[in-house]
Amino acid sequence: MIIIGEKINATRKPIAAAISAKDEEHIITTAKDQVAAGADYIDLNGGDPNPETEAANMEWLVKLVQDNVDVPLCLDSSNIKAIERGLALVKSKPIVNSITLESERLESFLPVLAEHECMVIGLCLSDDGMPRGVDDRFDRAARLIDQLTGIGKKIDEIIIDPAFLPVSAEPESGKAVCQAIAKIREKFPEVHIGGGLSNVSFGLPKRKFINLAMVSMAISNGMDTAIVDPCTPYMVPIILAAEAICGADQWCANYISAYRDGRLG
């Protein structure tokens, strides 16, 4: 499982305030806490209405975080200038989050992604909007894979995000995502699958319970990448337990190792 720590995102008010104030201590602590909880990558999003400001935010975040933690970064932006700024500074192979099938985004992102060694999240979003149902997600996933392999990305450098939508607004979307993951996994066994699954709980109380249920169900259908808050109580233990149950953790080695290290709580 690839665990991407989601907390350094300017859509979160404390992070937006820290970026604005250039509060290094807050950002460093947030990054270190996620790594200690089990994050394999740290997601960085310095979103700002001004594209130049967002690019500057990305530069500041990349320099600060990679100087203070030993895991690679996930550069998260729809602003190609911010992505280019981050790619110019990373010290180890990053993930770019994300490309979509939207024509303008494809046109700007593909040449940049072709030039850099990086993994890429392909979100199943197109000019027609968010996907609906299983087959729509699968078709978009196949098109994203075709676009990314077409610029030289290896299949195992691609992470397909099937679009985790709020179940409060789309009651069937959780089930559809799980079924789409299974279908994509069957057709493309070497591709990575996953994304920002905490979206499923938007608008609901006690969101952590929805998120924990979603991660377990998605893993059972073939998800192997999760953009989550690893500091959420039981999030990482549930991921490890689900992988052990689904046979994704041979001889339960990762689960046992986490227990010996005191990481299961």
C-alpha positions as CSV (number, residue, x, y, z in Angstrom):
1,M,0.0,0.0,0.0
2,I,1.2,3.5,-0.9
3,I,0.0,5.8,1.8
4,I,0.0,9.5,0.9
5,G,-0.4,11.9,3.8
6,E,-3.1,14.5,2.8
7,K,-2.9,17.1,5.6
8,I,-0.6,19.8,4.0
9,N,-3.4,21.1,1.8
10,A,-4.4,24.8,1.6
11,T,-8.0,23.9,1.6
12,R,-7.5,23.2,5.3
13,K,-7.8,26.5,7.2
14,P,-4.9,25.9,9.6
15,I,-2.6,25.0,6.7
16,A,-3.7,28.0,4.6
17,A,-2.9,30.2,7.5
18,A,0.5,28.6,8.0
19,I,1.4,29.0,4.4
20,S,0.3,32.6,4.4
21,A,2.3,33.4,7.6
22,K,5.2,31.2,6.4
23,D,4.9,29.3,9.7
24,E,7.6,26.7,9.1
25,E,7.1,25.0,12.5
26,H,3.5,24.2,11.8
27,I,4.2,22.7,8.3
28,I,7.2,20.7,9.5
29,T,5.3,19.3,12.5
30,T,2.4,18.3,10.2
31,A,4.8,16.6,7.8
32,K,6.7,14.8,10.6
33,D,3.5,13.6,12.3
34,Q,2.3,12.0,9.1
35,V,5.5,10.2,8.4
36,A,5.6,8.9,12.0
37,A,2.0,7.6,11.5
38,G,3.0,5.7,8.4
39,A,2.9,8.0,5.4
40,D,5.0,6.9,2.4
41,Y,4.6,10.3,0.6
42,I,3.6,13.7,1.8
43,D,1.1,15.5,-0.4
44,L,1.7,19.3,-0.9
45,N,-1.0,21.6,-2.0
46,G,-0.5,25.4,-1.8
47,G,-3.7,26.3,-3.6
48,D,-4.3,30.0,-4.2
49,P,-6.6,31.9,-6.5
50,N,-3.5,33.6,-7.9
51,P,-1.5,31.1,-10.1
52,E,1.8,32.9,-9.4
53,T,1.2,32.8,-5.6
54,E,0.3,29.1,-5.8
55,A,3.5,28.4,-7.6
56,A,5.5,30.3,-5.0
57,N,3.7,28.4,-2.3
58,M,4.6,25.1,-3.9
59,E,8.3,26.1,-4.1
60,W,8.3,27.1,-0.4
61,L,6.5,23.9,0.7
62,V,8.8,21.6,-1.4
63,K,12.0,23.1,0.0
64,L,10.8,23.1,3.6
65,V,9.2,19.7,3.7
66,Q,11.9,17.7,1.9
67,D,14.6,19.3,4.1
68,N,12.8,17.9,7.1
69,V,11.4,14.5,6.3
70,D,12.9,11.5,4.5
71,V,9.9,10.5,2.3
72,P,9.2,11.6,-1.2
73,L,6.6,14.2,-2.1
74,C,3.3,14.2,-3.9
75,L,2.9,17.5,-5.8
76,D,-0.8,18.4,-5.8
77,S,-2.1,21.1,-8.0
78,S,-4.2,21.8,-11.2
79,N,-1.8,24.7,-11.8
80,I,0.9,23.6,-14.2
81,K,3.2,26.4,-13.1
82,A,3.1,25.1,-9.5
83,I,3.8,21.5,-10.7
84,E,6.7,22.7,-12.8
85,R,8.1,24.7,-9.9
86,G,7.9,21.6,-7.6
87,L,9.4,19.2,-10.2
88,A,12.4,21.5,-10.6
89,L,13.1,21.2,-6.9
90,V,12.4,17.6,-5.8
91,K,15.3,15.5,-4.7
92,S,13.6,12.1,-5.2
93,K,11.0,10.7,-7.6
94,P,7.7,12.4,-6.8
95,I,4.0,11.7,-7.5
96,V,2.1,14.4,-9.5
97,N,-1.5,14.8,-8.4
98,S,-3.2,14.9,-10.8
99,I,-3.9,14.7,-14.5
100,T,-7.4,14.4,-15.9
101,L,-9.1,13.9,-19.2
102,E,-10.1,17.6,-19.4
103,S,-8.7,18.8,-22.7
104,E,-7.0,22.0,-21.3
105,R,-5.4,20.1,-18.5
106,L,-4.2,17.3,-20.7
107,E,-2.6,19.8,-23.2
108,S,-0.7,21.6,-20.5
109,F,0.3,18.6,-18.3
110,L,1.3,15.8,-20.7
111,P,4.5,17.5,-22.2
112,V,5.7,18.4,-18.6
113,L,5.0,14.9,-17.3
114,A,6.9,13.4,-20.3
115,E,10.0,15.4,-19.4
116,H,10.2,14.3,-15.8
117,E,10.7,11.1,-14.0
118,C,7.6,10.9,-11.8
119,M,4.6,8.8,-10.9
120,V,1.2,10.3,-11.9
121,I,-2.3,10.2,-10.5
122,G,-4.9,10.0,-13.2
123,L,-8.3,11.3,-11.9
124,C,-11.3,10.0,-13.8
125,L,-12.6,13.5,-14.5
126,S,-13.3,14.7,-18.0
127,D,-14.8,17.6,-19.9
128,D,-18.1,15.9,-19.1
129,G,-17.6,16.3,-15.4
130,M,-17.3,13.6,-12.7
131,P,-17.9,9.9,-13.7
132,R,-21.1,8.1,-13.0
133,G,-21.3,4.4,-12.4
134,V,-18.8,1.6,-12.9
135,D,-18.4,1.5,-16.7
136,D,-17.9,5.2,-17.0
137,R,-15.1,5.0,-14.4
138,F,-13.5,2.1,-16.2
139,D,-13.6,3.7,-19.6
140,R,-12.0,6.9,-18.3
141,A,-9.4,4.9,-16.5
142,A,-8.5,3.1,-19.7
143,R,-8.2,6.4,-21.6
144,L,-6.0,7.9,-18.9
145,I,-3.7,4.8,-19.0
146,D,-3.5,5.1,-22.8
147,Q,-2.6,8.8,-22.6
148,L,0.1,8.3,-19.9
149,T,1.7,5.2,-21.4
150,G,1.7,7.1,-24.7
151,I,4.1,9.7,-23.3
152,G,6.4,7.0,-21.9
153,K,5.0,6.3,-18.4
154,K,5.3,2.8,-17.2
155,I,2.1,1.1,-16.1
156,D,3.3,0.9,-12.5
157,E,4.1,4.6,-12.5
158,I,0.3,5.3,-13.0
159,I,-2.2,5.7,-10.1
160,I,-5.8,5.7,-11.2
161,D,-8.2,7.7,-9.0
162,P,-11.7,6.4,-9.8
163,A,-13.2,9.5,-8.2
164,F,-14.4,9.0,-4.6
165,L,-17.6,11.1,-4.4
166,P,-19.6,12.0,-1.3
167,V,-22.1,9.2,-0.5
168,S,-24.3,11.9,1.2
169,A,-25.0,13.3,-2.3
170,E,-24.4,10.2,-4.4
171,P,-25.8,7.2,-2.4
172,E,-24.5,4.6,-4.9
173,S,-21.1,6.1,-5.5
174,G,-19.3,4.1,-2.8
175,K,-20.5,0.8,-4.2
176,A,-19.7,2.0,-7.8
177,V,-16.1,3.0,-6.8
178,C,-15.5,-0.4,-5.3
179,Q,-16.8,-2.2,-8.3
180,A,-14.8,0.0,-10.7
181,I,-11.6,-0.6,-8.7
182,A,-12.2,-4.4,-9.1
183,K,-12.8,-4.0,-12.8
184,I,-9.8,-1.8,-13.4
185,R,-7.6,-4.2,-11.3
186,E,-8.7,-7.2,-13.3
187,K,-7.9,-5.5,-16.7
188,F,-4.8,-3.7,-15.6
189,P,-3.2,-5.7,-12.8
190,E,0.0,-3.7,-12.7
191,V,-1.5,-0.2,-12.4
192,H,-1.9,1.4,-9.0
193,I,-5.4,2.4,-7.9
194,G,-6.6,4.8,-5.3
195,G,-7.0,8.5,-4.4
196,G,-8.5,10.9,-2.0
197,L,-11.0,8.6,-0.4
198,S,-12.0,10.9,2.5
199,N,-14.2,12.7,0.0
200,V,-16.8,10.0,0.5
201,S,-17.6,11.2,4.0
202,F,-18.1,14.9,3.1
203,G,-21.2,16.3,4.7
204,L,-21.6,13.5,7.2
205,P,-21.0,13.5,11.0
206,K,-18.1,11.4,12.5
207,R,-16.4,11.3,9.1
208,K,-13.6,9.1,10.3
209,F,-16.0,6.0,10.5
210,I,-17.0,6.4,6.9
211,N,-13.4,6.9,5.8
212,L,-12.3,3.8,7.7
213,A,-15.1,1.7,6.2
214,M,-14.3,3.0,2.7
215,V,-10.6,2.2,2.9
216,S,-11.3,-1.3,4.0
217,M,-13.8,-2.0,1.3
218,A,-11.7,-0.4,-1.4
219,I,-8.7,-2.5,-0.4
220,S,-10.8,-5.6,-0.6
221,N,-11.5,-4.7,-4.2
222,G,-7.9,-4.0,-5.2
223,M,-7.0,-0.5,-4.1
224,D,-3.3,-0.2,-3.3
225,T,-2.9,3.6,-2.9
226,A,-4.6,5.9,-0.4
227,I,-4.5,9.7,0.0
228,V,-5.6,9.8,3.7
229,D,-4.8,11.4,7.0
230,P,-2.6,8.7,8.5
231,C,-2.9,10.3,11.9
232,T,-6.6,9.4,12.1
233,P,-6.9,6.9,14.9
234,Y,-6.9,3.3,13.5
235,M,-6.4,4.4,9.9
236,V,-3.1,2.8,9.3
237,P,-3.9,-0.3,11.5
238,I,-7.1,-0.8,9.4
239,I,-5.1,-0.5,6.2
240,L,-2.6,-3.1,7.4
241,A,-5.3,-5.4,8.6
242,A,-7.3,-5.2,5.4
243,E,-4.2,-6.0,3.3
244,A,-3.5,-9.0,5.6
245,I,-7.1,-10.3,5.1
246,C,-7.1,-9.7,1.4
247,G,-3.8,-11.5,0.8
248,A,-2.0,-8.3,-0.2
249,D,0.5,-8.8,2.8
250,Q,2.3,-12.1,2.3
251,W,2.4,-14.1,5.5
252,C,1.0,-10.9,7.2
253,A,4.6,-9.7,7.4
254,N,3.8,-6.0,7.4
255,Y,1.0,-6.4,10.0
256,I,3.3,-8.3,12.3
257,S,6.1,-5.9,11.8
258,A,3.8,-3.0,12.6
259,Y,2.7,-4.7,15.8
260,R,6.3,-5.3,16.9
261,D,7.1,-1.6,16.2
262,G,4.1,-0.5,18.3
263,R,2.3,1.0,15.4
264,L,-1.0,-0.8,15.8
265,G,-2.0,1.1,18.9
